[in-house]
Amino acid sequence: MYQQDRFLPPYSSAEDVCPICKSDRYLNPGMKLLVPPCYHKMCESCIDRLFSLGPAPCPVCQRILRKTNFWTQRFEDLKVERELQVRKRIARNFNKRPGDFKDVRQYNDYLEEVEDISKWIELDFF
């Protein structure tokens, strides 16, 4: 149902609060906050309730979201989460290997171009 990262444990904090139902970890220690593409965290029960009939707008920013596009937060800073998602998307399209180039210099130039693309995309969102 939700995207998971096999290698990193989920991040949680005692100060976590769902912006929809205002539930926090003190009252609900088992609360699981998930992150959508707009990065407005919500608890799992609110997600189930809001998106039970299909796509719906984010209660914070009104961006249309789908229940399947939420993932477990892995880092304390949501900017790091965003960078990770950007880099994953870029890696799907820019995935050449050293053997695809005539020499190491061309490969290094390619890697620098990919890094520049990553930085520009991150700047657009933050």
N, C-alpha and C positions, 0 to 999 in steps of 0.2 A: 504494500500500500504506500509506504513512504520510502524515499530514497535513503539508503544507508551507506556509510563508509565503513568498510570492514576493518580498517586499520587503526582508526582513532576512536577512543571512547567518547560518548556524548558529554558535552559540557553542561554543567548545571551549577547554579549559585543559590545561596539562601535568599538572595534579594530578588529572584525571578518572580515576576508578576505578569499574569495574562492581562493584556490591555482591554480585552473584551469583557470577561467575567470578573476581573479584579481578584481572582484567586491567587494565592501565593504559596510558596513552599512551606511556610510555617503552618498554615491551615491544611494544606494538601501536600504532604511530603512525596507522594508518588506522582505528582503532576509532571507531565512531559510537555515541554515547549518545543514547537517545531517552527521552522523558518520557511517562508514562501519566497518566490522570486522577488517580491518587493521588500523583503527583509523586515517585515513587521511581525514579530514573533506572536504566536497564539498557542494556547494549550490544546492538547489533543481532543478534549471533549468539546471545546468550542468549534474546532475544525470539523468534527463529525456532525455537529448540529448545523453549522452554517452551510456546509457543502454536501449535505445528504441528498439533495435533489439535483446535483450537478454543479457546473461552474457558477460562481457568485462573486460579487465585488468584495475586495478587502474592506473591512469596516473602517480602516484608518485612511487609506489613500484611494479607494474605489477602483483599483486595478482589478480586472477580472482574473480570478484564480481558479485552479482546479485542485481537488483534494490530492491527486497523485503527484503534484509538483512541490509538495512540502518535504523538507528533509530535517534530520536531527542536527542541531547545532553542535559543532565540534570545537570551536574556538571561542574564547571569551569575547573578543572583538569581532563585531559583525563585518567590519571592513576586511578582515582576514578571510572570513567566510566568502565574501564577495569576490575577493581576489582568487581564491581557490576555484570557485565556480567559473570565473572568466578563463582561468588557465586550463581548466578541463575542457571547456568548449573550444578554445583555440587549439588545443592539442589534438582534437578530433580532426581538424582540417589541415593543420600545419604539422605533419608528422614524418617529415623526411629524415633519413638516416645519413650518417657520414658517407656511406657507400654510394649515395645518390649524387654526389658532387665530384668534380674533377680533383679538387684538392681541399685541404683543411681550411684554407682562407675563405673559399666560397661557402663552406659549411658554417664557419663562424659568422660570416656576413648574414647568412640566412637566419641563424640563431638570434643575432642582434635585431633583425627586422621583426622576428616573432616577438621579441621582448618589447620593442617599440609599439607594436600593435596591442600588446597586453596593457601597457601603460596608458595608451590613448583610450582604450575601452574603460579602464578603471577610472580615468579622469572624467569620463562622461557620466558616471554614476555617482561619484562622490564629490 
